[in-house]
Amino acid sequence: MATKTIYQSAYLRLVGLLRERRESLGISQTRLASHLGWPQQRISSVESGARRLDVLEFCLIAAALGFSPAEVSDQVLKMLRSVRGNQIKDRQ
């Protein structure tokens, strides 16, 4: 059975990147959540691994933390390279 993405190292690295940026900017979970119109518990749950982000949520948080679209794309591409072995191969 496949591991859920929320537990995969590539996903955890992306969430960790968001948390590191938030902390380096001195932004609290409460402030970020307020900016996004979310309850603080949602940010806490994401950062602790109890809740999975969807693509739009990831992009909203990344933008709020000042990541450019290029930076977000670069990070996602790095993550995809780390799981590339799971790609379907052409039939020979």
PESUL-V690638 format. One record per residue. N is the residue number from 1. RES is the residue in three letters. SS is DSSP state (2 for helix, 1 for strand, 0 for the rest). PHI is phi in radians with two decimals (none if undefined). D_LAST is the distance of its C-alpha to the last C-alpha in Angstrom with 1 decimal. Layout:
N/RES/SS/PHI/D_LAST
N/RES/SS/PHI/D_LAST
//
This chain:
1/MET/0/none/25.7
2/ALA/0/-1.25/24.9
3/THR/0/-1.29/27.7
4/LYS/0/-1.10/29.5
5/THR/2/-1.04/29.2
6/ILE/2/-1.09/33.0
7/TYR/2/-1.79/32.7
8/GLN/0/-1.39/29.8
9/SER/2/-1.07/31.0
10/ALA/2/-1.10/29.5
11/TYR/2/-1.14/31.6
12/LEU/2/-1.09/34.6
13/ARG/2/-1.17/34.4
14/LEU/2/-1.11/34.6
15/VAL/2/-1.14/37.5
16/GLY/2/-1.08/39.1
17/LEU/2/-1.07/38.9
18/LEU/2/-1.10/40.8
19/ARG/2/-1.11/43.4
20/GLU/2/-1.04/43.9
21/ARG/2/-1.12/44.6
22/ARG/2/-1.03/46.9
23/GLU/2/-1.16/48.8
24/SER/2/-1.15/49.1
25/LEU/0/-1.47/50.5
26/GLY/0/1.26/53.0
27/ILE/0/-1.70/52.0
28/SER/0/-1.35/52.6
29/GLN/2/-1.04/50.4
30/THR/2/-1.09/53.3
31/ARG/2/-1.16/53.5
32/LEU/2/-1.09/49.8
33/ALA/2/-1.06/49.8
34/SER/2/-1.07/52.9
35/HIS/2/-1.05/51.4
36/LEU/2/-1.50/48.4
37/GLY/0/1.34/50.7
38/TRP/0/-1.96/49.1
39/PRO/0/-1.26/50.9
40/GLN/2/-1.00/50.9
41/GLN/2/-1.04/49.4
42/ARG/2/-1.13/46.1
43/ILE/2/-1.13/45.8
44/SER/2/-1.04/46.8
45/SER/2/-1.12/44.3
46/VAL/2/-1.15/41.4
47/GLU/2/-1.16/42.5
48/SER/2/-1.52/43.0
49/GLY/0/1.54/39.6
50/ALA/0/-1.49/41.2
51/ARG/0/-2.39/39.9
52/ARG/0/-1.63/36.6
53/LEU/0/-1.46/36.7
54/ASP/0/-1.56/34.9
55/VAL/2/-1.06/33.6
56/LEU/2/-1.10/36.9
57/GLU/2/-1.06/39.0
58/PHE/2/-1.02/37.3
59/CYS/2/-1.13/37.9
60/LEU/2/-1.11/41.5
61/ILE/2/-1.14/42.3
62/ALA/2/-1.02/40.6
63/ALA/2/-1.13/42.7
64/ALA/2/-1.09/45.8
65/LEU/0/-1.61/45.4
66/GLY/0/1.51/45.1
67/PHE/0/-1.25/41.5
68/SER/0/-1.37/40.5
69/PRO/2/-0.97/37.4
70/ALA/2/-1.14/35.8
71/GLU/2/-1.11/36.6
72/VAL/2/-1.08/35.1
73/SER/2/-1.05/31.9
74/ASP/2/-1.04/31.8
75/GLN/2/-1.17/32.3
76/VAL/2/-1.15/29.6
77/LEU/2/-1.10/27.1
78/LYS/2/-1.07/28.1
79/MET/2/-1.09/27.6
80/LEU/2/-1.12/24.1
81/ARG/2/-1.07/23.1
82/SER/2/-1.27/24.4
83/VAL/0/-2.02/22.1
84/ARG/2/-0.99/18.9
85/GLY/2/-1.07/17.3
86/ASN/2/-1.57/17.2
87/GLN/0/-1.21/14.9
88/ILE/0/-1.21/12.0
89/LYS/0/-1.60/8.7
90/ASP/0/-1.13/6.2
91/ARG/0/-1.26/3.7
92/GLN/0/-1.66/0.0
//
